[in-house]
Amino acid sequence: MEPPAPQRRVTIVDVARHAQVSTTAVSKVLRNAYGASPEMRAKVRRAIDELGYRPLAAARGLRGQTYTIGVMLPDIRNPFFPEILDGITGHLADTDYQVFLGPGGCNDEQAEARVTDAMIDRGMDGIILIAPVSSRARLEHIASAVPAVVVGRHGHSAVYDTVTDDDMAGASLVVGHLAGLGHRRIAHIEHRETDATRRAEMPNAQRADGYRRAMQAIGLAEEIDVVSTSYTQQGGYEGARQLLARPRRPTAVFAGADIVAMGVLEAVAEAGLSVPGDISVAGYDNTTFASFGPISLTSVDQAGHDIGGNAARLLLERIADRQKTSVQVKLSPMLVPRRTTAAPQA
């Protein structure tokens, strides 16, 4: 039996014939251009629905817009990033824009370059880059080619907008909470950063700096204890094992991200210790699993949905006006105490 012949794609000519109007009229309706009456718009829209017409994205690109937005995610395994994505798609829900995702390759500048170049080459109308590790020059190169918003980088630029959490304030909230419970030996697991610019701009570096400053501010400078691994579950596991091997192990661990805290909980359980009985654990991001009953992780809520919504809003504004003054949005975090933190044992 021969396979059925592929169905012919409906064209703008078919729509015009079905609606009994000119192709120019159909084009005006598709572009939402001036000169098409409400009655004509209704006829064309009805014909489009009845025929199932879909305009070619490439053809729309030739006319100036593809109504596509690229979102580069650094790590699809981190449960915080989908919350940002949810905010992006929620803000765009009532528009004609569609979102396309590109995994950035986990701290790999070359992988980021391949993804962003592909988005630019495909004529996407704008790009949102989430926690990119690329250089400032590279980010500005991207923004010169296509409207761009950078999420999670604290540096400013005249050519792209940014959305960040106040990571230093968030770290201070964690330290203040743990110290308020009576902890003094409060350790921190950070993401290892070697590039000078990223040490100044990336959220992980800001949280580590916020931890150090908060410890100094409450007279615990001598108790500062930082382990550098990675913002992954494995990084949390390895960091916790180092801390648990200390001659004087900490009574509390501030993990720089919830995914890191998951690794800490694993290492603590493996060592035969309890949380929070033997050691308190706090994370950052307030991801969905932090509120899961059996975990109940104390965490910092940085409103991922709001971050995504603001990023989408700023990108639409920049698509509409490439020359507008750049905007920097910084959101205030909130601590959400749960069962993984308590007063240290006497």
C-alpha positions as CSV (number, residue, x, y, z in Angstrom):
1,M,0.0,0.0,0.0
2,E,1.5,3.3,-1.0
3,P,1.8,6.0,1.6
4,P,-0.7,8.9,1.2
5,A,0.6,11.9,-0.7
6,P,1.6,14.8,1.5
7,Q,-1.2,17.4,1.9
8,R,-0.6,20.6,0.0
9,R,0.1,23.5,2.2
10,V,-2.6,26.2,2.2
11,T,-1.3,29.5,0.8
12,I,-2.2,33.1,1.1
13,V,-3.8,32.8,-2.4
14,D,-6.1,30.1,-1.1
15,V,-7.2,32.3,1.8
16,A,-7.8,35.2,-0.6
17,R,-10.0,33.1,-2.9
18,H,-11.9,31.6,0.0
19,A,-12.6,35.0,1.5
20,Q,-13.2,36.5,-1.9
21,V,-10.7,39.3,-1.3
22,S,-7.3,40.2,-2.8
23,T,-4.0,38.8,-1.5
24,T,-3.1,42.3,-0.6
25,A,-6.0,42.5,1.8
26,V,-5.0,39.1,3.4
27,S,-1.5,40.4,3.8
28,K,-2.7,43.6,5.6
29,V,-4.8,41.5,8.0
30,L,-1.8,39.2,8.7
31,R,0.4,42.1,9.4
32,N,-2.3,44.0,11.3
33,A,-1.6,46.8,9.0
34,Y,-3.7,50.0,8.3
35,G,-6.3,49.9,5.6
36,A,-8.3,46.7,6.4
37,S,-11.9,47.3,7.6
38,P,-13.3,45.3,10.5
39,E,-15.6,43.5,8.1
40,M,-12.7,42.5,5.9
41,R,-10.6,41.4,8.9
42,A,-13.5,39.2,10.0
43,K,-13.8,37.6,6.6
44,V,-10.1,36.9,6.3
45,R,-9.8,35.5,9.8
46,R,-12.8,33.2,9.2
47,A,-11.2,32.0,6.0
48,I,-7.9,31.4,7.8
49,D,-9.7,29.3,10.5
50,E,-11.7,27.3,8.0
51,L,-8.7,26.5,5.8
52,G,-6.2,26.0,8.7
53,Y,-3.8,28.5,7.1
54,R,-0.4,28.9,8.8
55,P,2.0,31.6,7.5
56,L,5.5,30.4,7.0
57,A,7.8,31.7,9.7
58,A,10.5,32.3,7.1
59,A,8.2,34.4,5.0
60,R,7.2,36.4,8.1
61,G,10.9,36.9,8.8
62,L,11.4,38.4,5.4
63,R,8.7,41.0,6.3
64,G,10.6,41.9,9.4
65,Q,9.3,39.7,12.3
66,T,9.1,35.9,13.0
67,Y,7.2,36.3,16.3
68,T,9.6,33.9,17.9
69,I,11.7,34.5,21.1
70,G,14.7,32.4,22.0
71,V,15.4,31.6,25.6
72,M,18.8,30.2,26.5
73,L,18.8,28.0,29.7
74,P,22.2,27.2,31.2
75,D,21.1,23.9,32.8
76,I,17.7,22.2,32.1
77,R,18.2,20.0,35.2
78,N,18.1,23.0,37.7
79,P,14.5,23.1,38.9
80,F,14.6,26.9,39.3
81,F,14.9,27.7,35.7
82,P,11.5,26.3,34.7
83,E,10.0,28.8,37.1
84,I,11.6,31.7,35.1
85,L,10.4,30.1,31.9
86,D,6.9,29.9,33.3
87,G,7.0,33.6,34.0
88,I,8.2,34.3,30.4
89,T,5.5,32.2,28.7
90,G,2.8,33.6,31.1
91,H,3.6,37.1,30.1
92,L,3.6,36.2,26.4
93,A,0.4,34.1,26.5
94,D,-1.8,36.9,25.0
95,T,0.7,37.8,22.3
96,D,1.6,36.2,18.9
97,Y,5.0,35.2,20.2
98,Q,6.2,31.7,20.6
99,V,9.2,30.7,22.8
100,F,12.0,28.4,21.6
101,L,14.4,27.0,24.2
102,G,18.1,26.4,23.8
103,P,20.2,24.6,26.4
104,G,23.4,26.6,27.0
105,G,25.7,23.9,28.1
106,C,26.4,24.4,31.8
107,N,29.1,27.1,32.1
108,D,30.4,26.5,28.5
109,E,30.9,29.8,26.6
110,Q,31.3,27.9,23.3
111,A,28.0,26.1,23.8
112,E,26.3,29.4,24.6
113,A,27.7,30.9,21.4
114,R,26.4,28.1,19.3
115,V,22.9,28.4,20.8
116,T,22.7,32.2,20.5
117,D,24.2,32.3,17.0
118,A,21.6,29.7,15.9
119,M,18.8,31.9,17.4
120,I,20.1,35.0,15.6
121,D,20.6,33.1,12.3
122,R,17.0,31.9,12.4
123,G,15.8,35.5,12.7
124,M,14.3,35.3,16.2
125,D,12.8,38.7,17.2
126,G,14.5,38.7,20.6
127,I,16.6,36.6,23.0
128,I,16.4,36.1,26.8
129,L,19.7,34.8,28.2
130,I,19.3,33.2,31.7
131,A,22.5,33.3,33.8
132,P,24.9,33.4,30.8
133,V,28.6,32.9,31.4
134,S,29.7,34.6,28.2
135,S,31.9,37.7,28.4
136,R,30.4,41.2,28.6
137,A,31.7,41.8,25.1
138,R,29.9,38.7,23.8
139,L,26.6,39.7,25.5
140,E,26.9,43.1,23.9
141,H,27.6,41.6,20.5
142,I,24.4,39.5,20.8
143,A,22.4,42.6,21.9
144,S,23.7,44.5,18.9
145,A,22.4,41.8,16.6
146,V,19.0,41.2,18.2
147,P,17.0,42.7,21.1
148,A,18.2,41.0,24.3
149,V,17.5,40.7,28.0
150,V,20.0,39.1,30.4
151,V,18.7,37.4,33.6
152,G,20.9,36.8,36.6
153,R,23.9,39.0,35.7
154,H,24.4,42.1,37.9
155,G,26.5,44.0,35.4
156,H,24.9,46.9,33.5
157,S,25.1,47.6,29.8
158,A,23.7,50.3,27.5
159,V,22.6,47.8,24.9
160,Y,20.7,45.2,26.9
161,D,18.3,45.1,29.9
162,T,18.8,43.0,33.0
163,V,16.7,41.3,35.6
164,T,18.3,40.1,38.8
165,D,17.5,39.1,42.4
166,D,19.2,41.0,45.2
167,D,21.5,38.1,45.9
168,M,23.5,39.8,48.6
169,A,20.4,40.6,50.5
170,G,19.1,37.0,50.1
171,A,22.4,35.6,51.5
172,S,22.1,38.0,54.4
173,L,18.6,36.8,55.1
174,V,19.9,33.2,55.4
175,V,22.8,34.1,57.7
176,G,20.6,36.2,59.9
177,H,18.0,33.4,60.2
178,L,20.6,30.8,61.1
179,A,22.4,33.1,63.6
180,G,19.0,34.0,65.1
181,L,18.5,30.3,65.8
182,G,21.8,30.3,67.7
183,H,24.2,29.0,65.1
184,R,27.7,30.3,64.9
185,R,29.5,27.8,62.7
186,I,27.6,28.6,59.5
187,A,29.3,27.3,56.3
188,H,28.5,28.1,52.7
189,I,28.8,26.0,49.5
190,E,29.4,28.3,46.5
191,H,29.8,27.7,42.8
192,R,33.5,27.9,41.9
193,E,34.1,31.0,39.8
194,T,37.5,32.0,38.2
195,D,36.6,34.7,35.7
196,A,37.0,38.2,37.3
197,T,34.0,39.7,35.5
198,R,31.7,36.7,36.5
199,R,33.0,37.0,40.1
200,A,31.5,40.5,40.1
201,E,28.3,39.8,38.2
202,M,27.1,36.2,38.6
203,P,24.5,35.5,41.3
204,N,26.5,32.7,42.9
205,A,29.4,35.1,43.5
206,Q,27.1,37.7,44.9
207,R,25.6,35.2,47.3
208,A,29.0,34.1,48.5
209,D,30.0,37.7,49.0
210,G,26.7,38.4,50.8
211,Y,27.4,35.4,53.1
212,R,30.9,36.7,54.0
213,R,29.6,40.3,54.6
214,A,26.7,39.1,56.7
215,M,29.0,36.9,58.8
216,Q,31.4,39.8,59.4
217,A,28.5,42.1,60.3
218,I,27.3,40.0,63.1
219,G,30.8,39.3,64.5
220,L,31.3,35.8,63.0
221,A,34.2,36.6,60.7
222,E,36.4,33.9,62.2
223,E,33.7,31.3,61.5
224,I,33.5,32.0,57.8
225,D,33.8,28.7,56.0
226,V,33.3,28.5,52.2
227,V,33.6,25.4,50.0
228,S,33.8,25.9,46.2
229,T,32.2,23.2,44.1
230,S,29.3,23.7,41.6
231,Y,25.6,24.6,41.6
232,T,24.6,21.0,41.0
233,Q,23.3,18.2,43.3
234,Q,26.7,16.5,43.0
235,G,28.4,19.8,43.9
236,G,26.3,20.0,47.0
237,Y,27.1,16.4,47.9
238,E,30.9,16.9,47.5
239,G,30.8,20.2,49.4
240,A,28.9,18.7,52.3
241,R,31.3,15.8,52.5
242,Q,34.2,18.2,52.8
243,L,32.4,20.2,55.5
244,L,31.5,17.0,57.5
245,A,35.1,16.0,57.4
246,R,36.2,19.1,59.3
247,P,37.6,18.7,62.8
248,R,34.9,21.1,63.9
249,R,32.0,20.5,61.5
250,P,29.5,23.3,61.0
251,T,26.2,23.3,62.7
252,A,24.5,24.9,59.7
253,V,25.1,24.9,55.9
254,F,23.9,27.6,53.5
255,A,23.7,26.0,50.1
256,G,23.9,28.5,47.3
257,A,20.9,26.9,45.5
258,D,18.2,24.4,46.2
259,I,19.7,21.9,43.8
260,V,22.9,22.2,45.9
261,A,21.0,21.7,49.1
262,M,19.6,18.4,47.7
263,G,23.2,17.1,47.5
264,V,23.9,18.3,51.1
265,L,20.8,16.4,52.4
266,E,22.1,13.3,50.7
267,A,25.6,13.6,52.2
268,V,24.2,14.3,55.7
269,A,21.9,11.2,55.5
270,E,24.8,9.1,54.2
271,A,26.9,10.1,57.2
272,G,24.2,8.9,59.6
273,L,23.3,12.4,60.7
274,S,19.9,14.1,60.9
275,V,18.5,17.4,59.6
276,P,18.0,19.7,61.5
277,G,19.0,17.7,64.6
278,D,22.7,17.4,63.9
279,I,23.0,20.1,61.2
280,S,20.6,22.7,59.7
281,V,20.5,23.2,55.9
282,A,19.1,26.2,54.0
283,G,19.0,26.6,50.2
284,Y,18.2,29.4,47.7
285,D,15.5,29.6,45.0
286,N,12.5,28.2,46.8
287,T,11.9,25.7,44.0
288,T,8.9,23.4,44.0
289,F,10.5,20.6,45.8
290,A,11.7,22.8,48.7
291,S,8.0,22.9,49.8
292,F,7.6,19.2,49.3
293,G,6.6,17.8,52.8
294,P,9.2,15.2,53.3
295,I,11.9,17.7,52.3
296,S,10.5,21.0,53.7
297,L,13.7,23.0,52.9
298,T,14.3,26.4,54.3
299,S,15.0,28.6,51.2
300,V,15.1,32.0,49.8
301,D,12.3,32.9,47.4
302,Q,13.6,35.0,44.6
303,A,10.3,35.0,42.7
304,G,11.3,33.1,39.6
305,H,8.0,33.7,37.9
306,D,8.3,37.5,38.4
307,I,11.8,37.4,37.1
308,G,10.6,35.7,33.9
309,G,7.6,38.0,33.6
310,N,9.8,41.1,33.9
311,A,12.3,39.7,31.4
312,A,9.5,39.1,28.8
313,R,8.1,42.6,29.4
314,L,11.5,44.3,28.9
315,L,12.2,42.3,25.8
316,L,8.9,43.3,24.2
317,E,9.6,46.9,25.0
318,R,13.1,46.6,23.4
319,I,11.7,44.9,20.3
320,A,9.4,47.8,19.9
321,D,12.2,50.4,20.5
322,R,15.8,49.2,20.0
323,Q,17.1,52.7,21.0
324,K,15.5,52.9,24.4
325,T,17.5,53.4,27.5
326,S,18.6,50.2,29.1
327,V,16.7,49.1,32.3
328,Q,17.9,47.2,35.3
329,V,15.3,45.4,37.4
330,K,16.4,44.1,40.8
331,L,13.8,42.1,42.8
332,S,13.8,41.8,46.6
333,P,14.1,38.2,47.9
334,M,12.2,36.7,50.9
335,L,13.2,34.0,53.3
336,V,10.8,31.0,53.7
337,P,11.7,29.1,56.9
338,R,10.8,25.4,56.9
339,R,11.8,22.3,58.9
340,T,15.4,21.9,57.7
341,T,16.6,24.7,60.0
342,A,16.4,24.7,63.9
343,A,18.4,25.7,66.9
344,P,21.7,23.8,67.2
345,Q,21.9,21.0,69.8
346,A,23.5,22.1,73.1
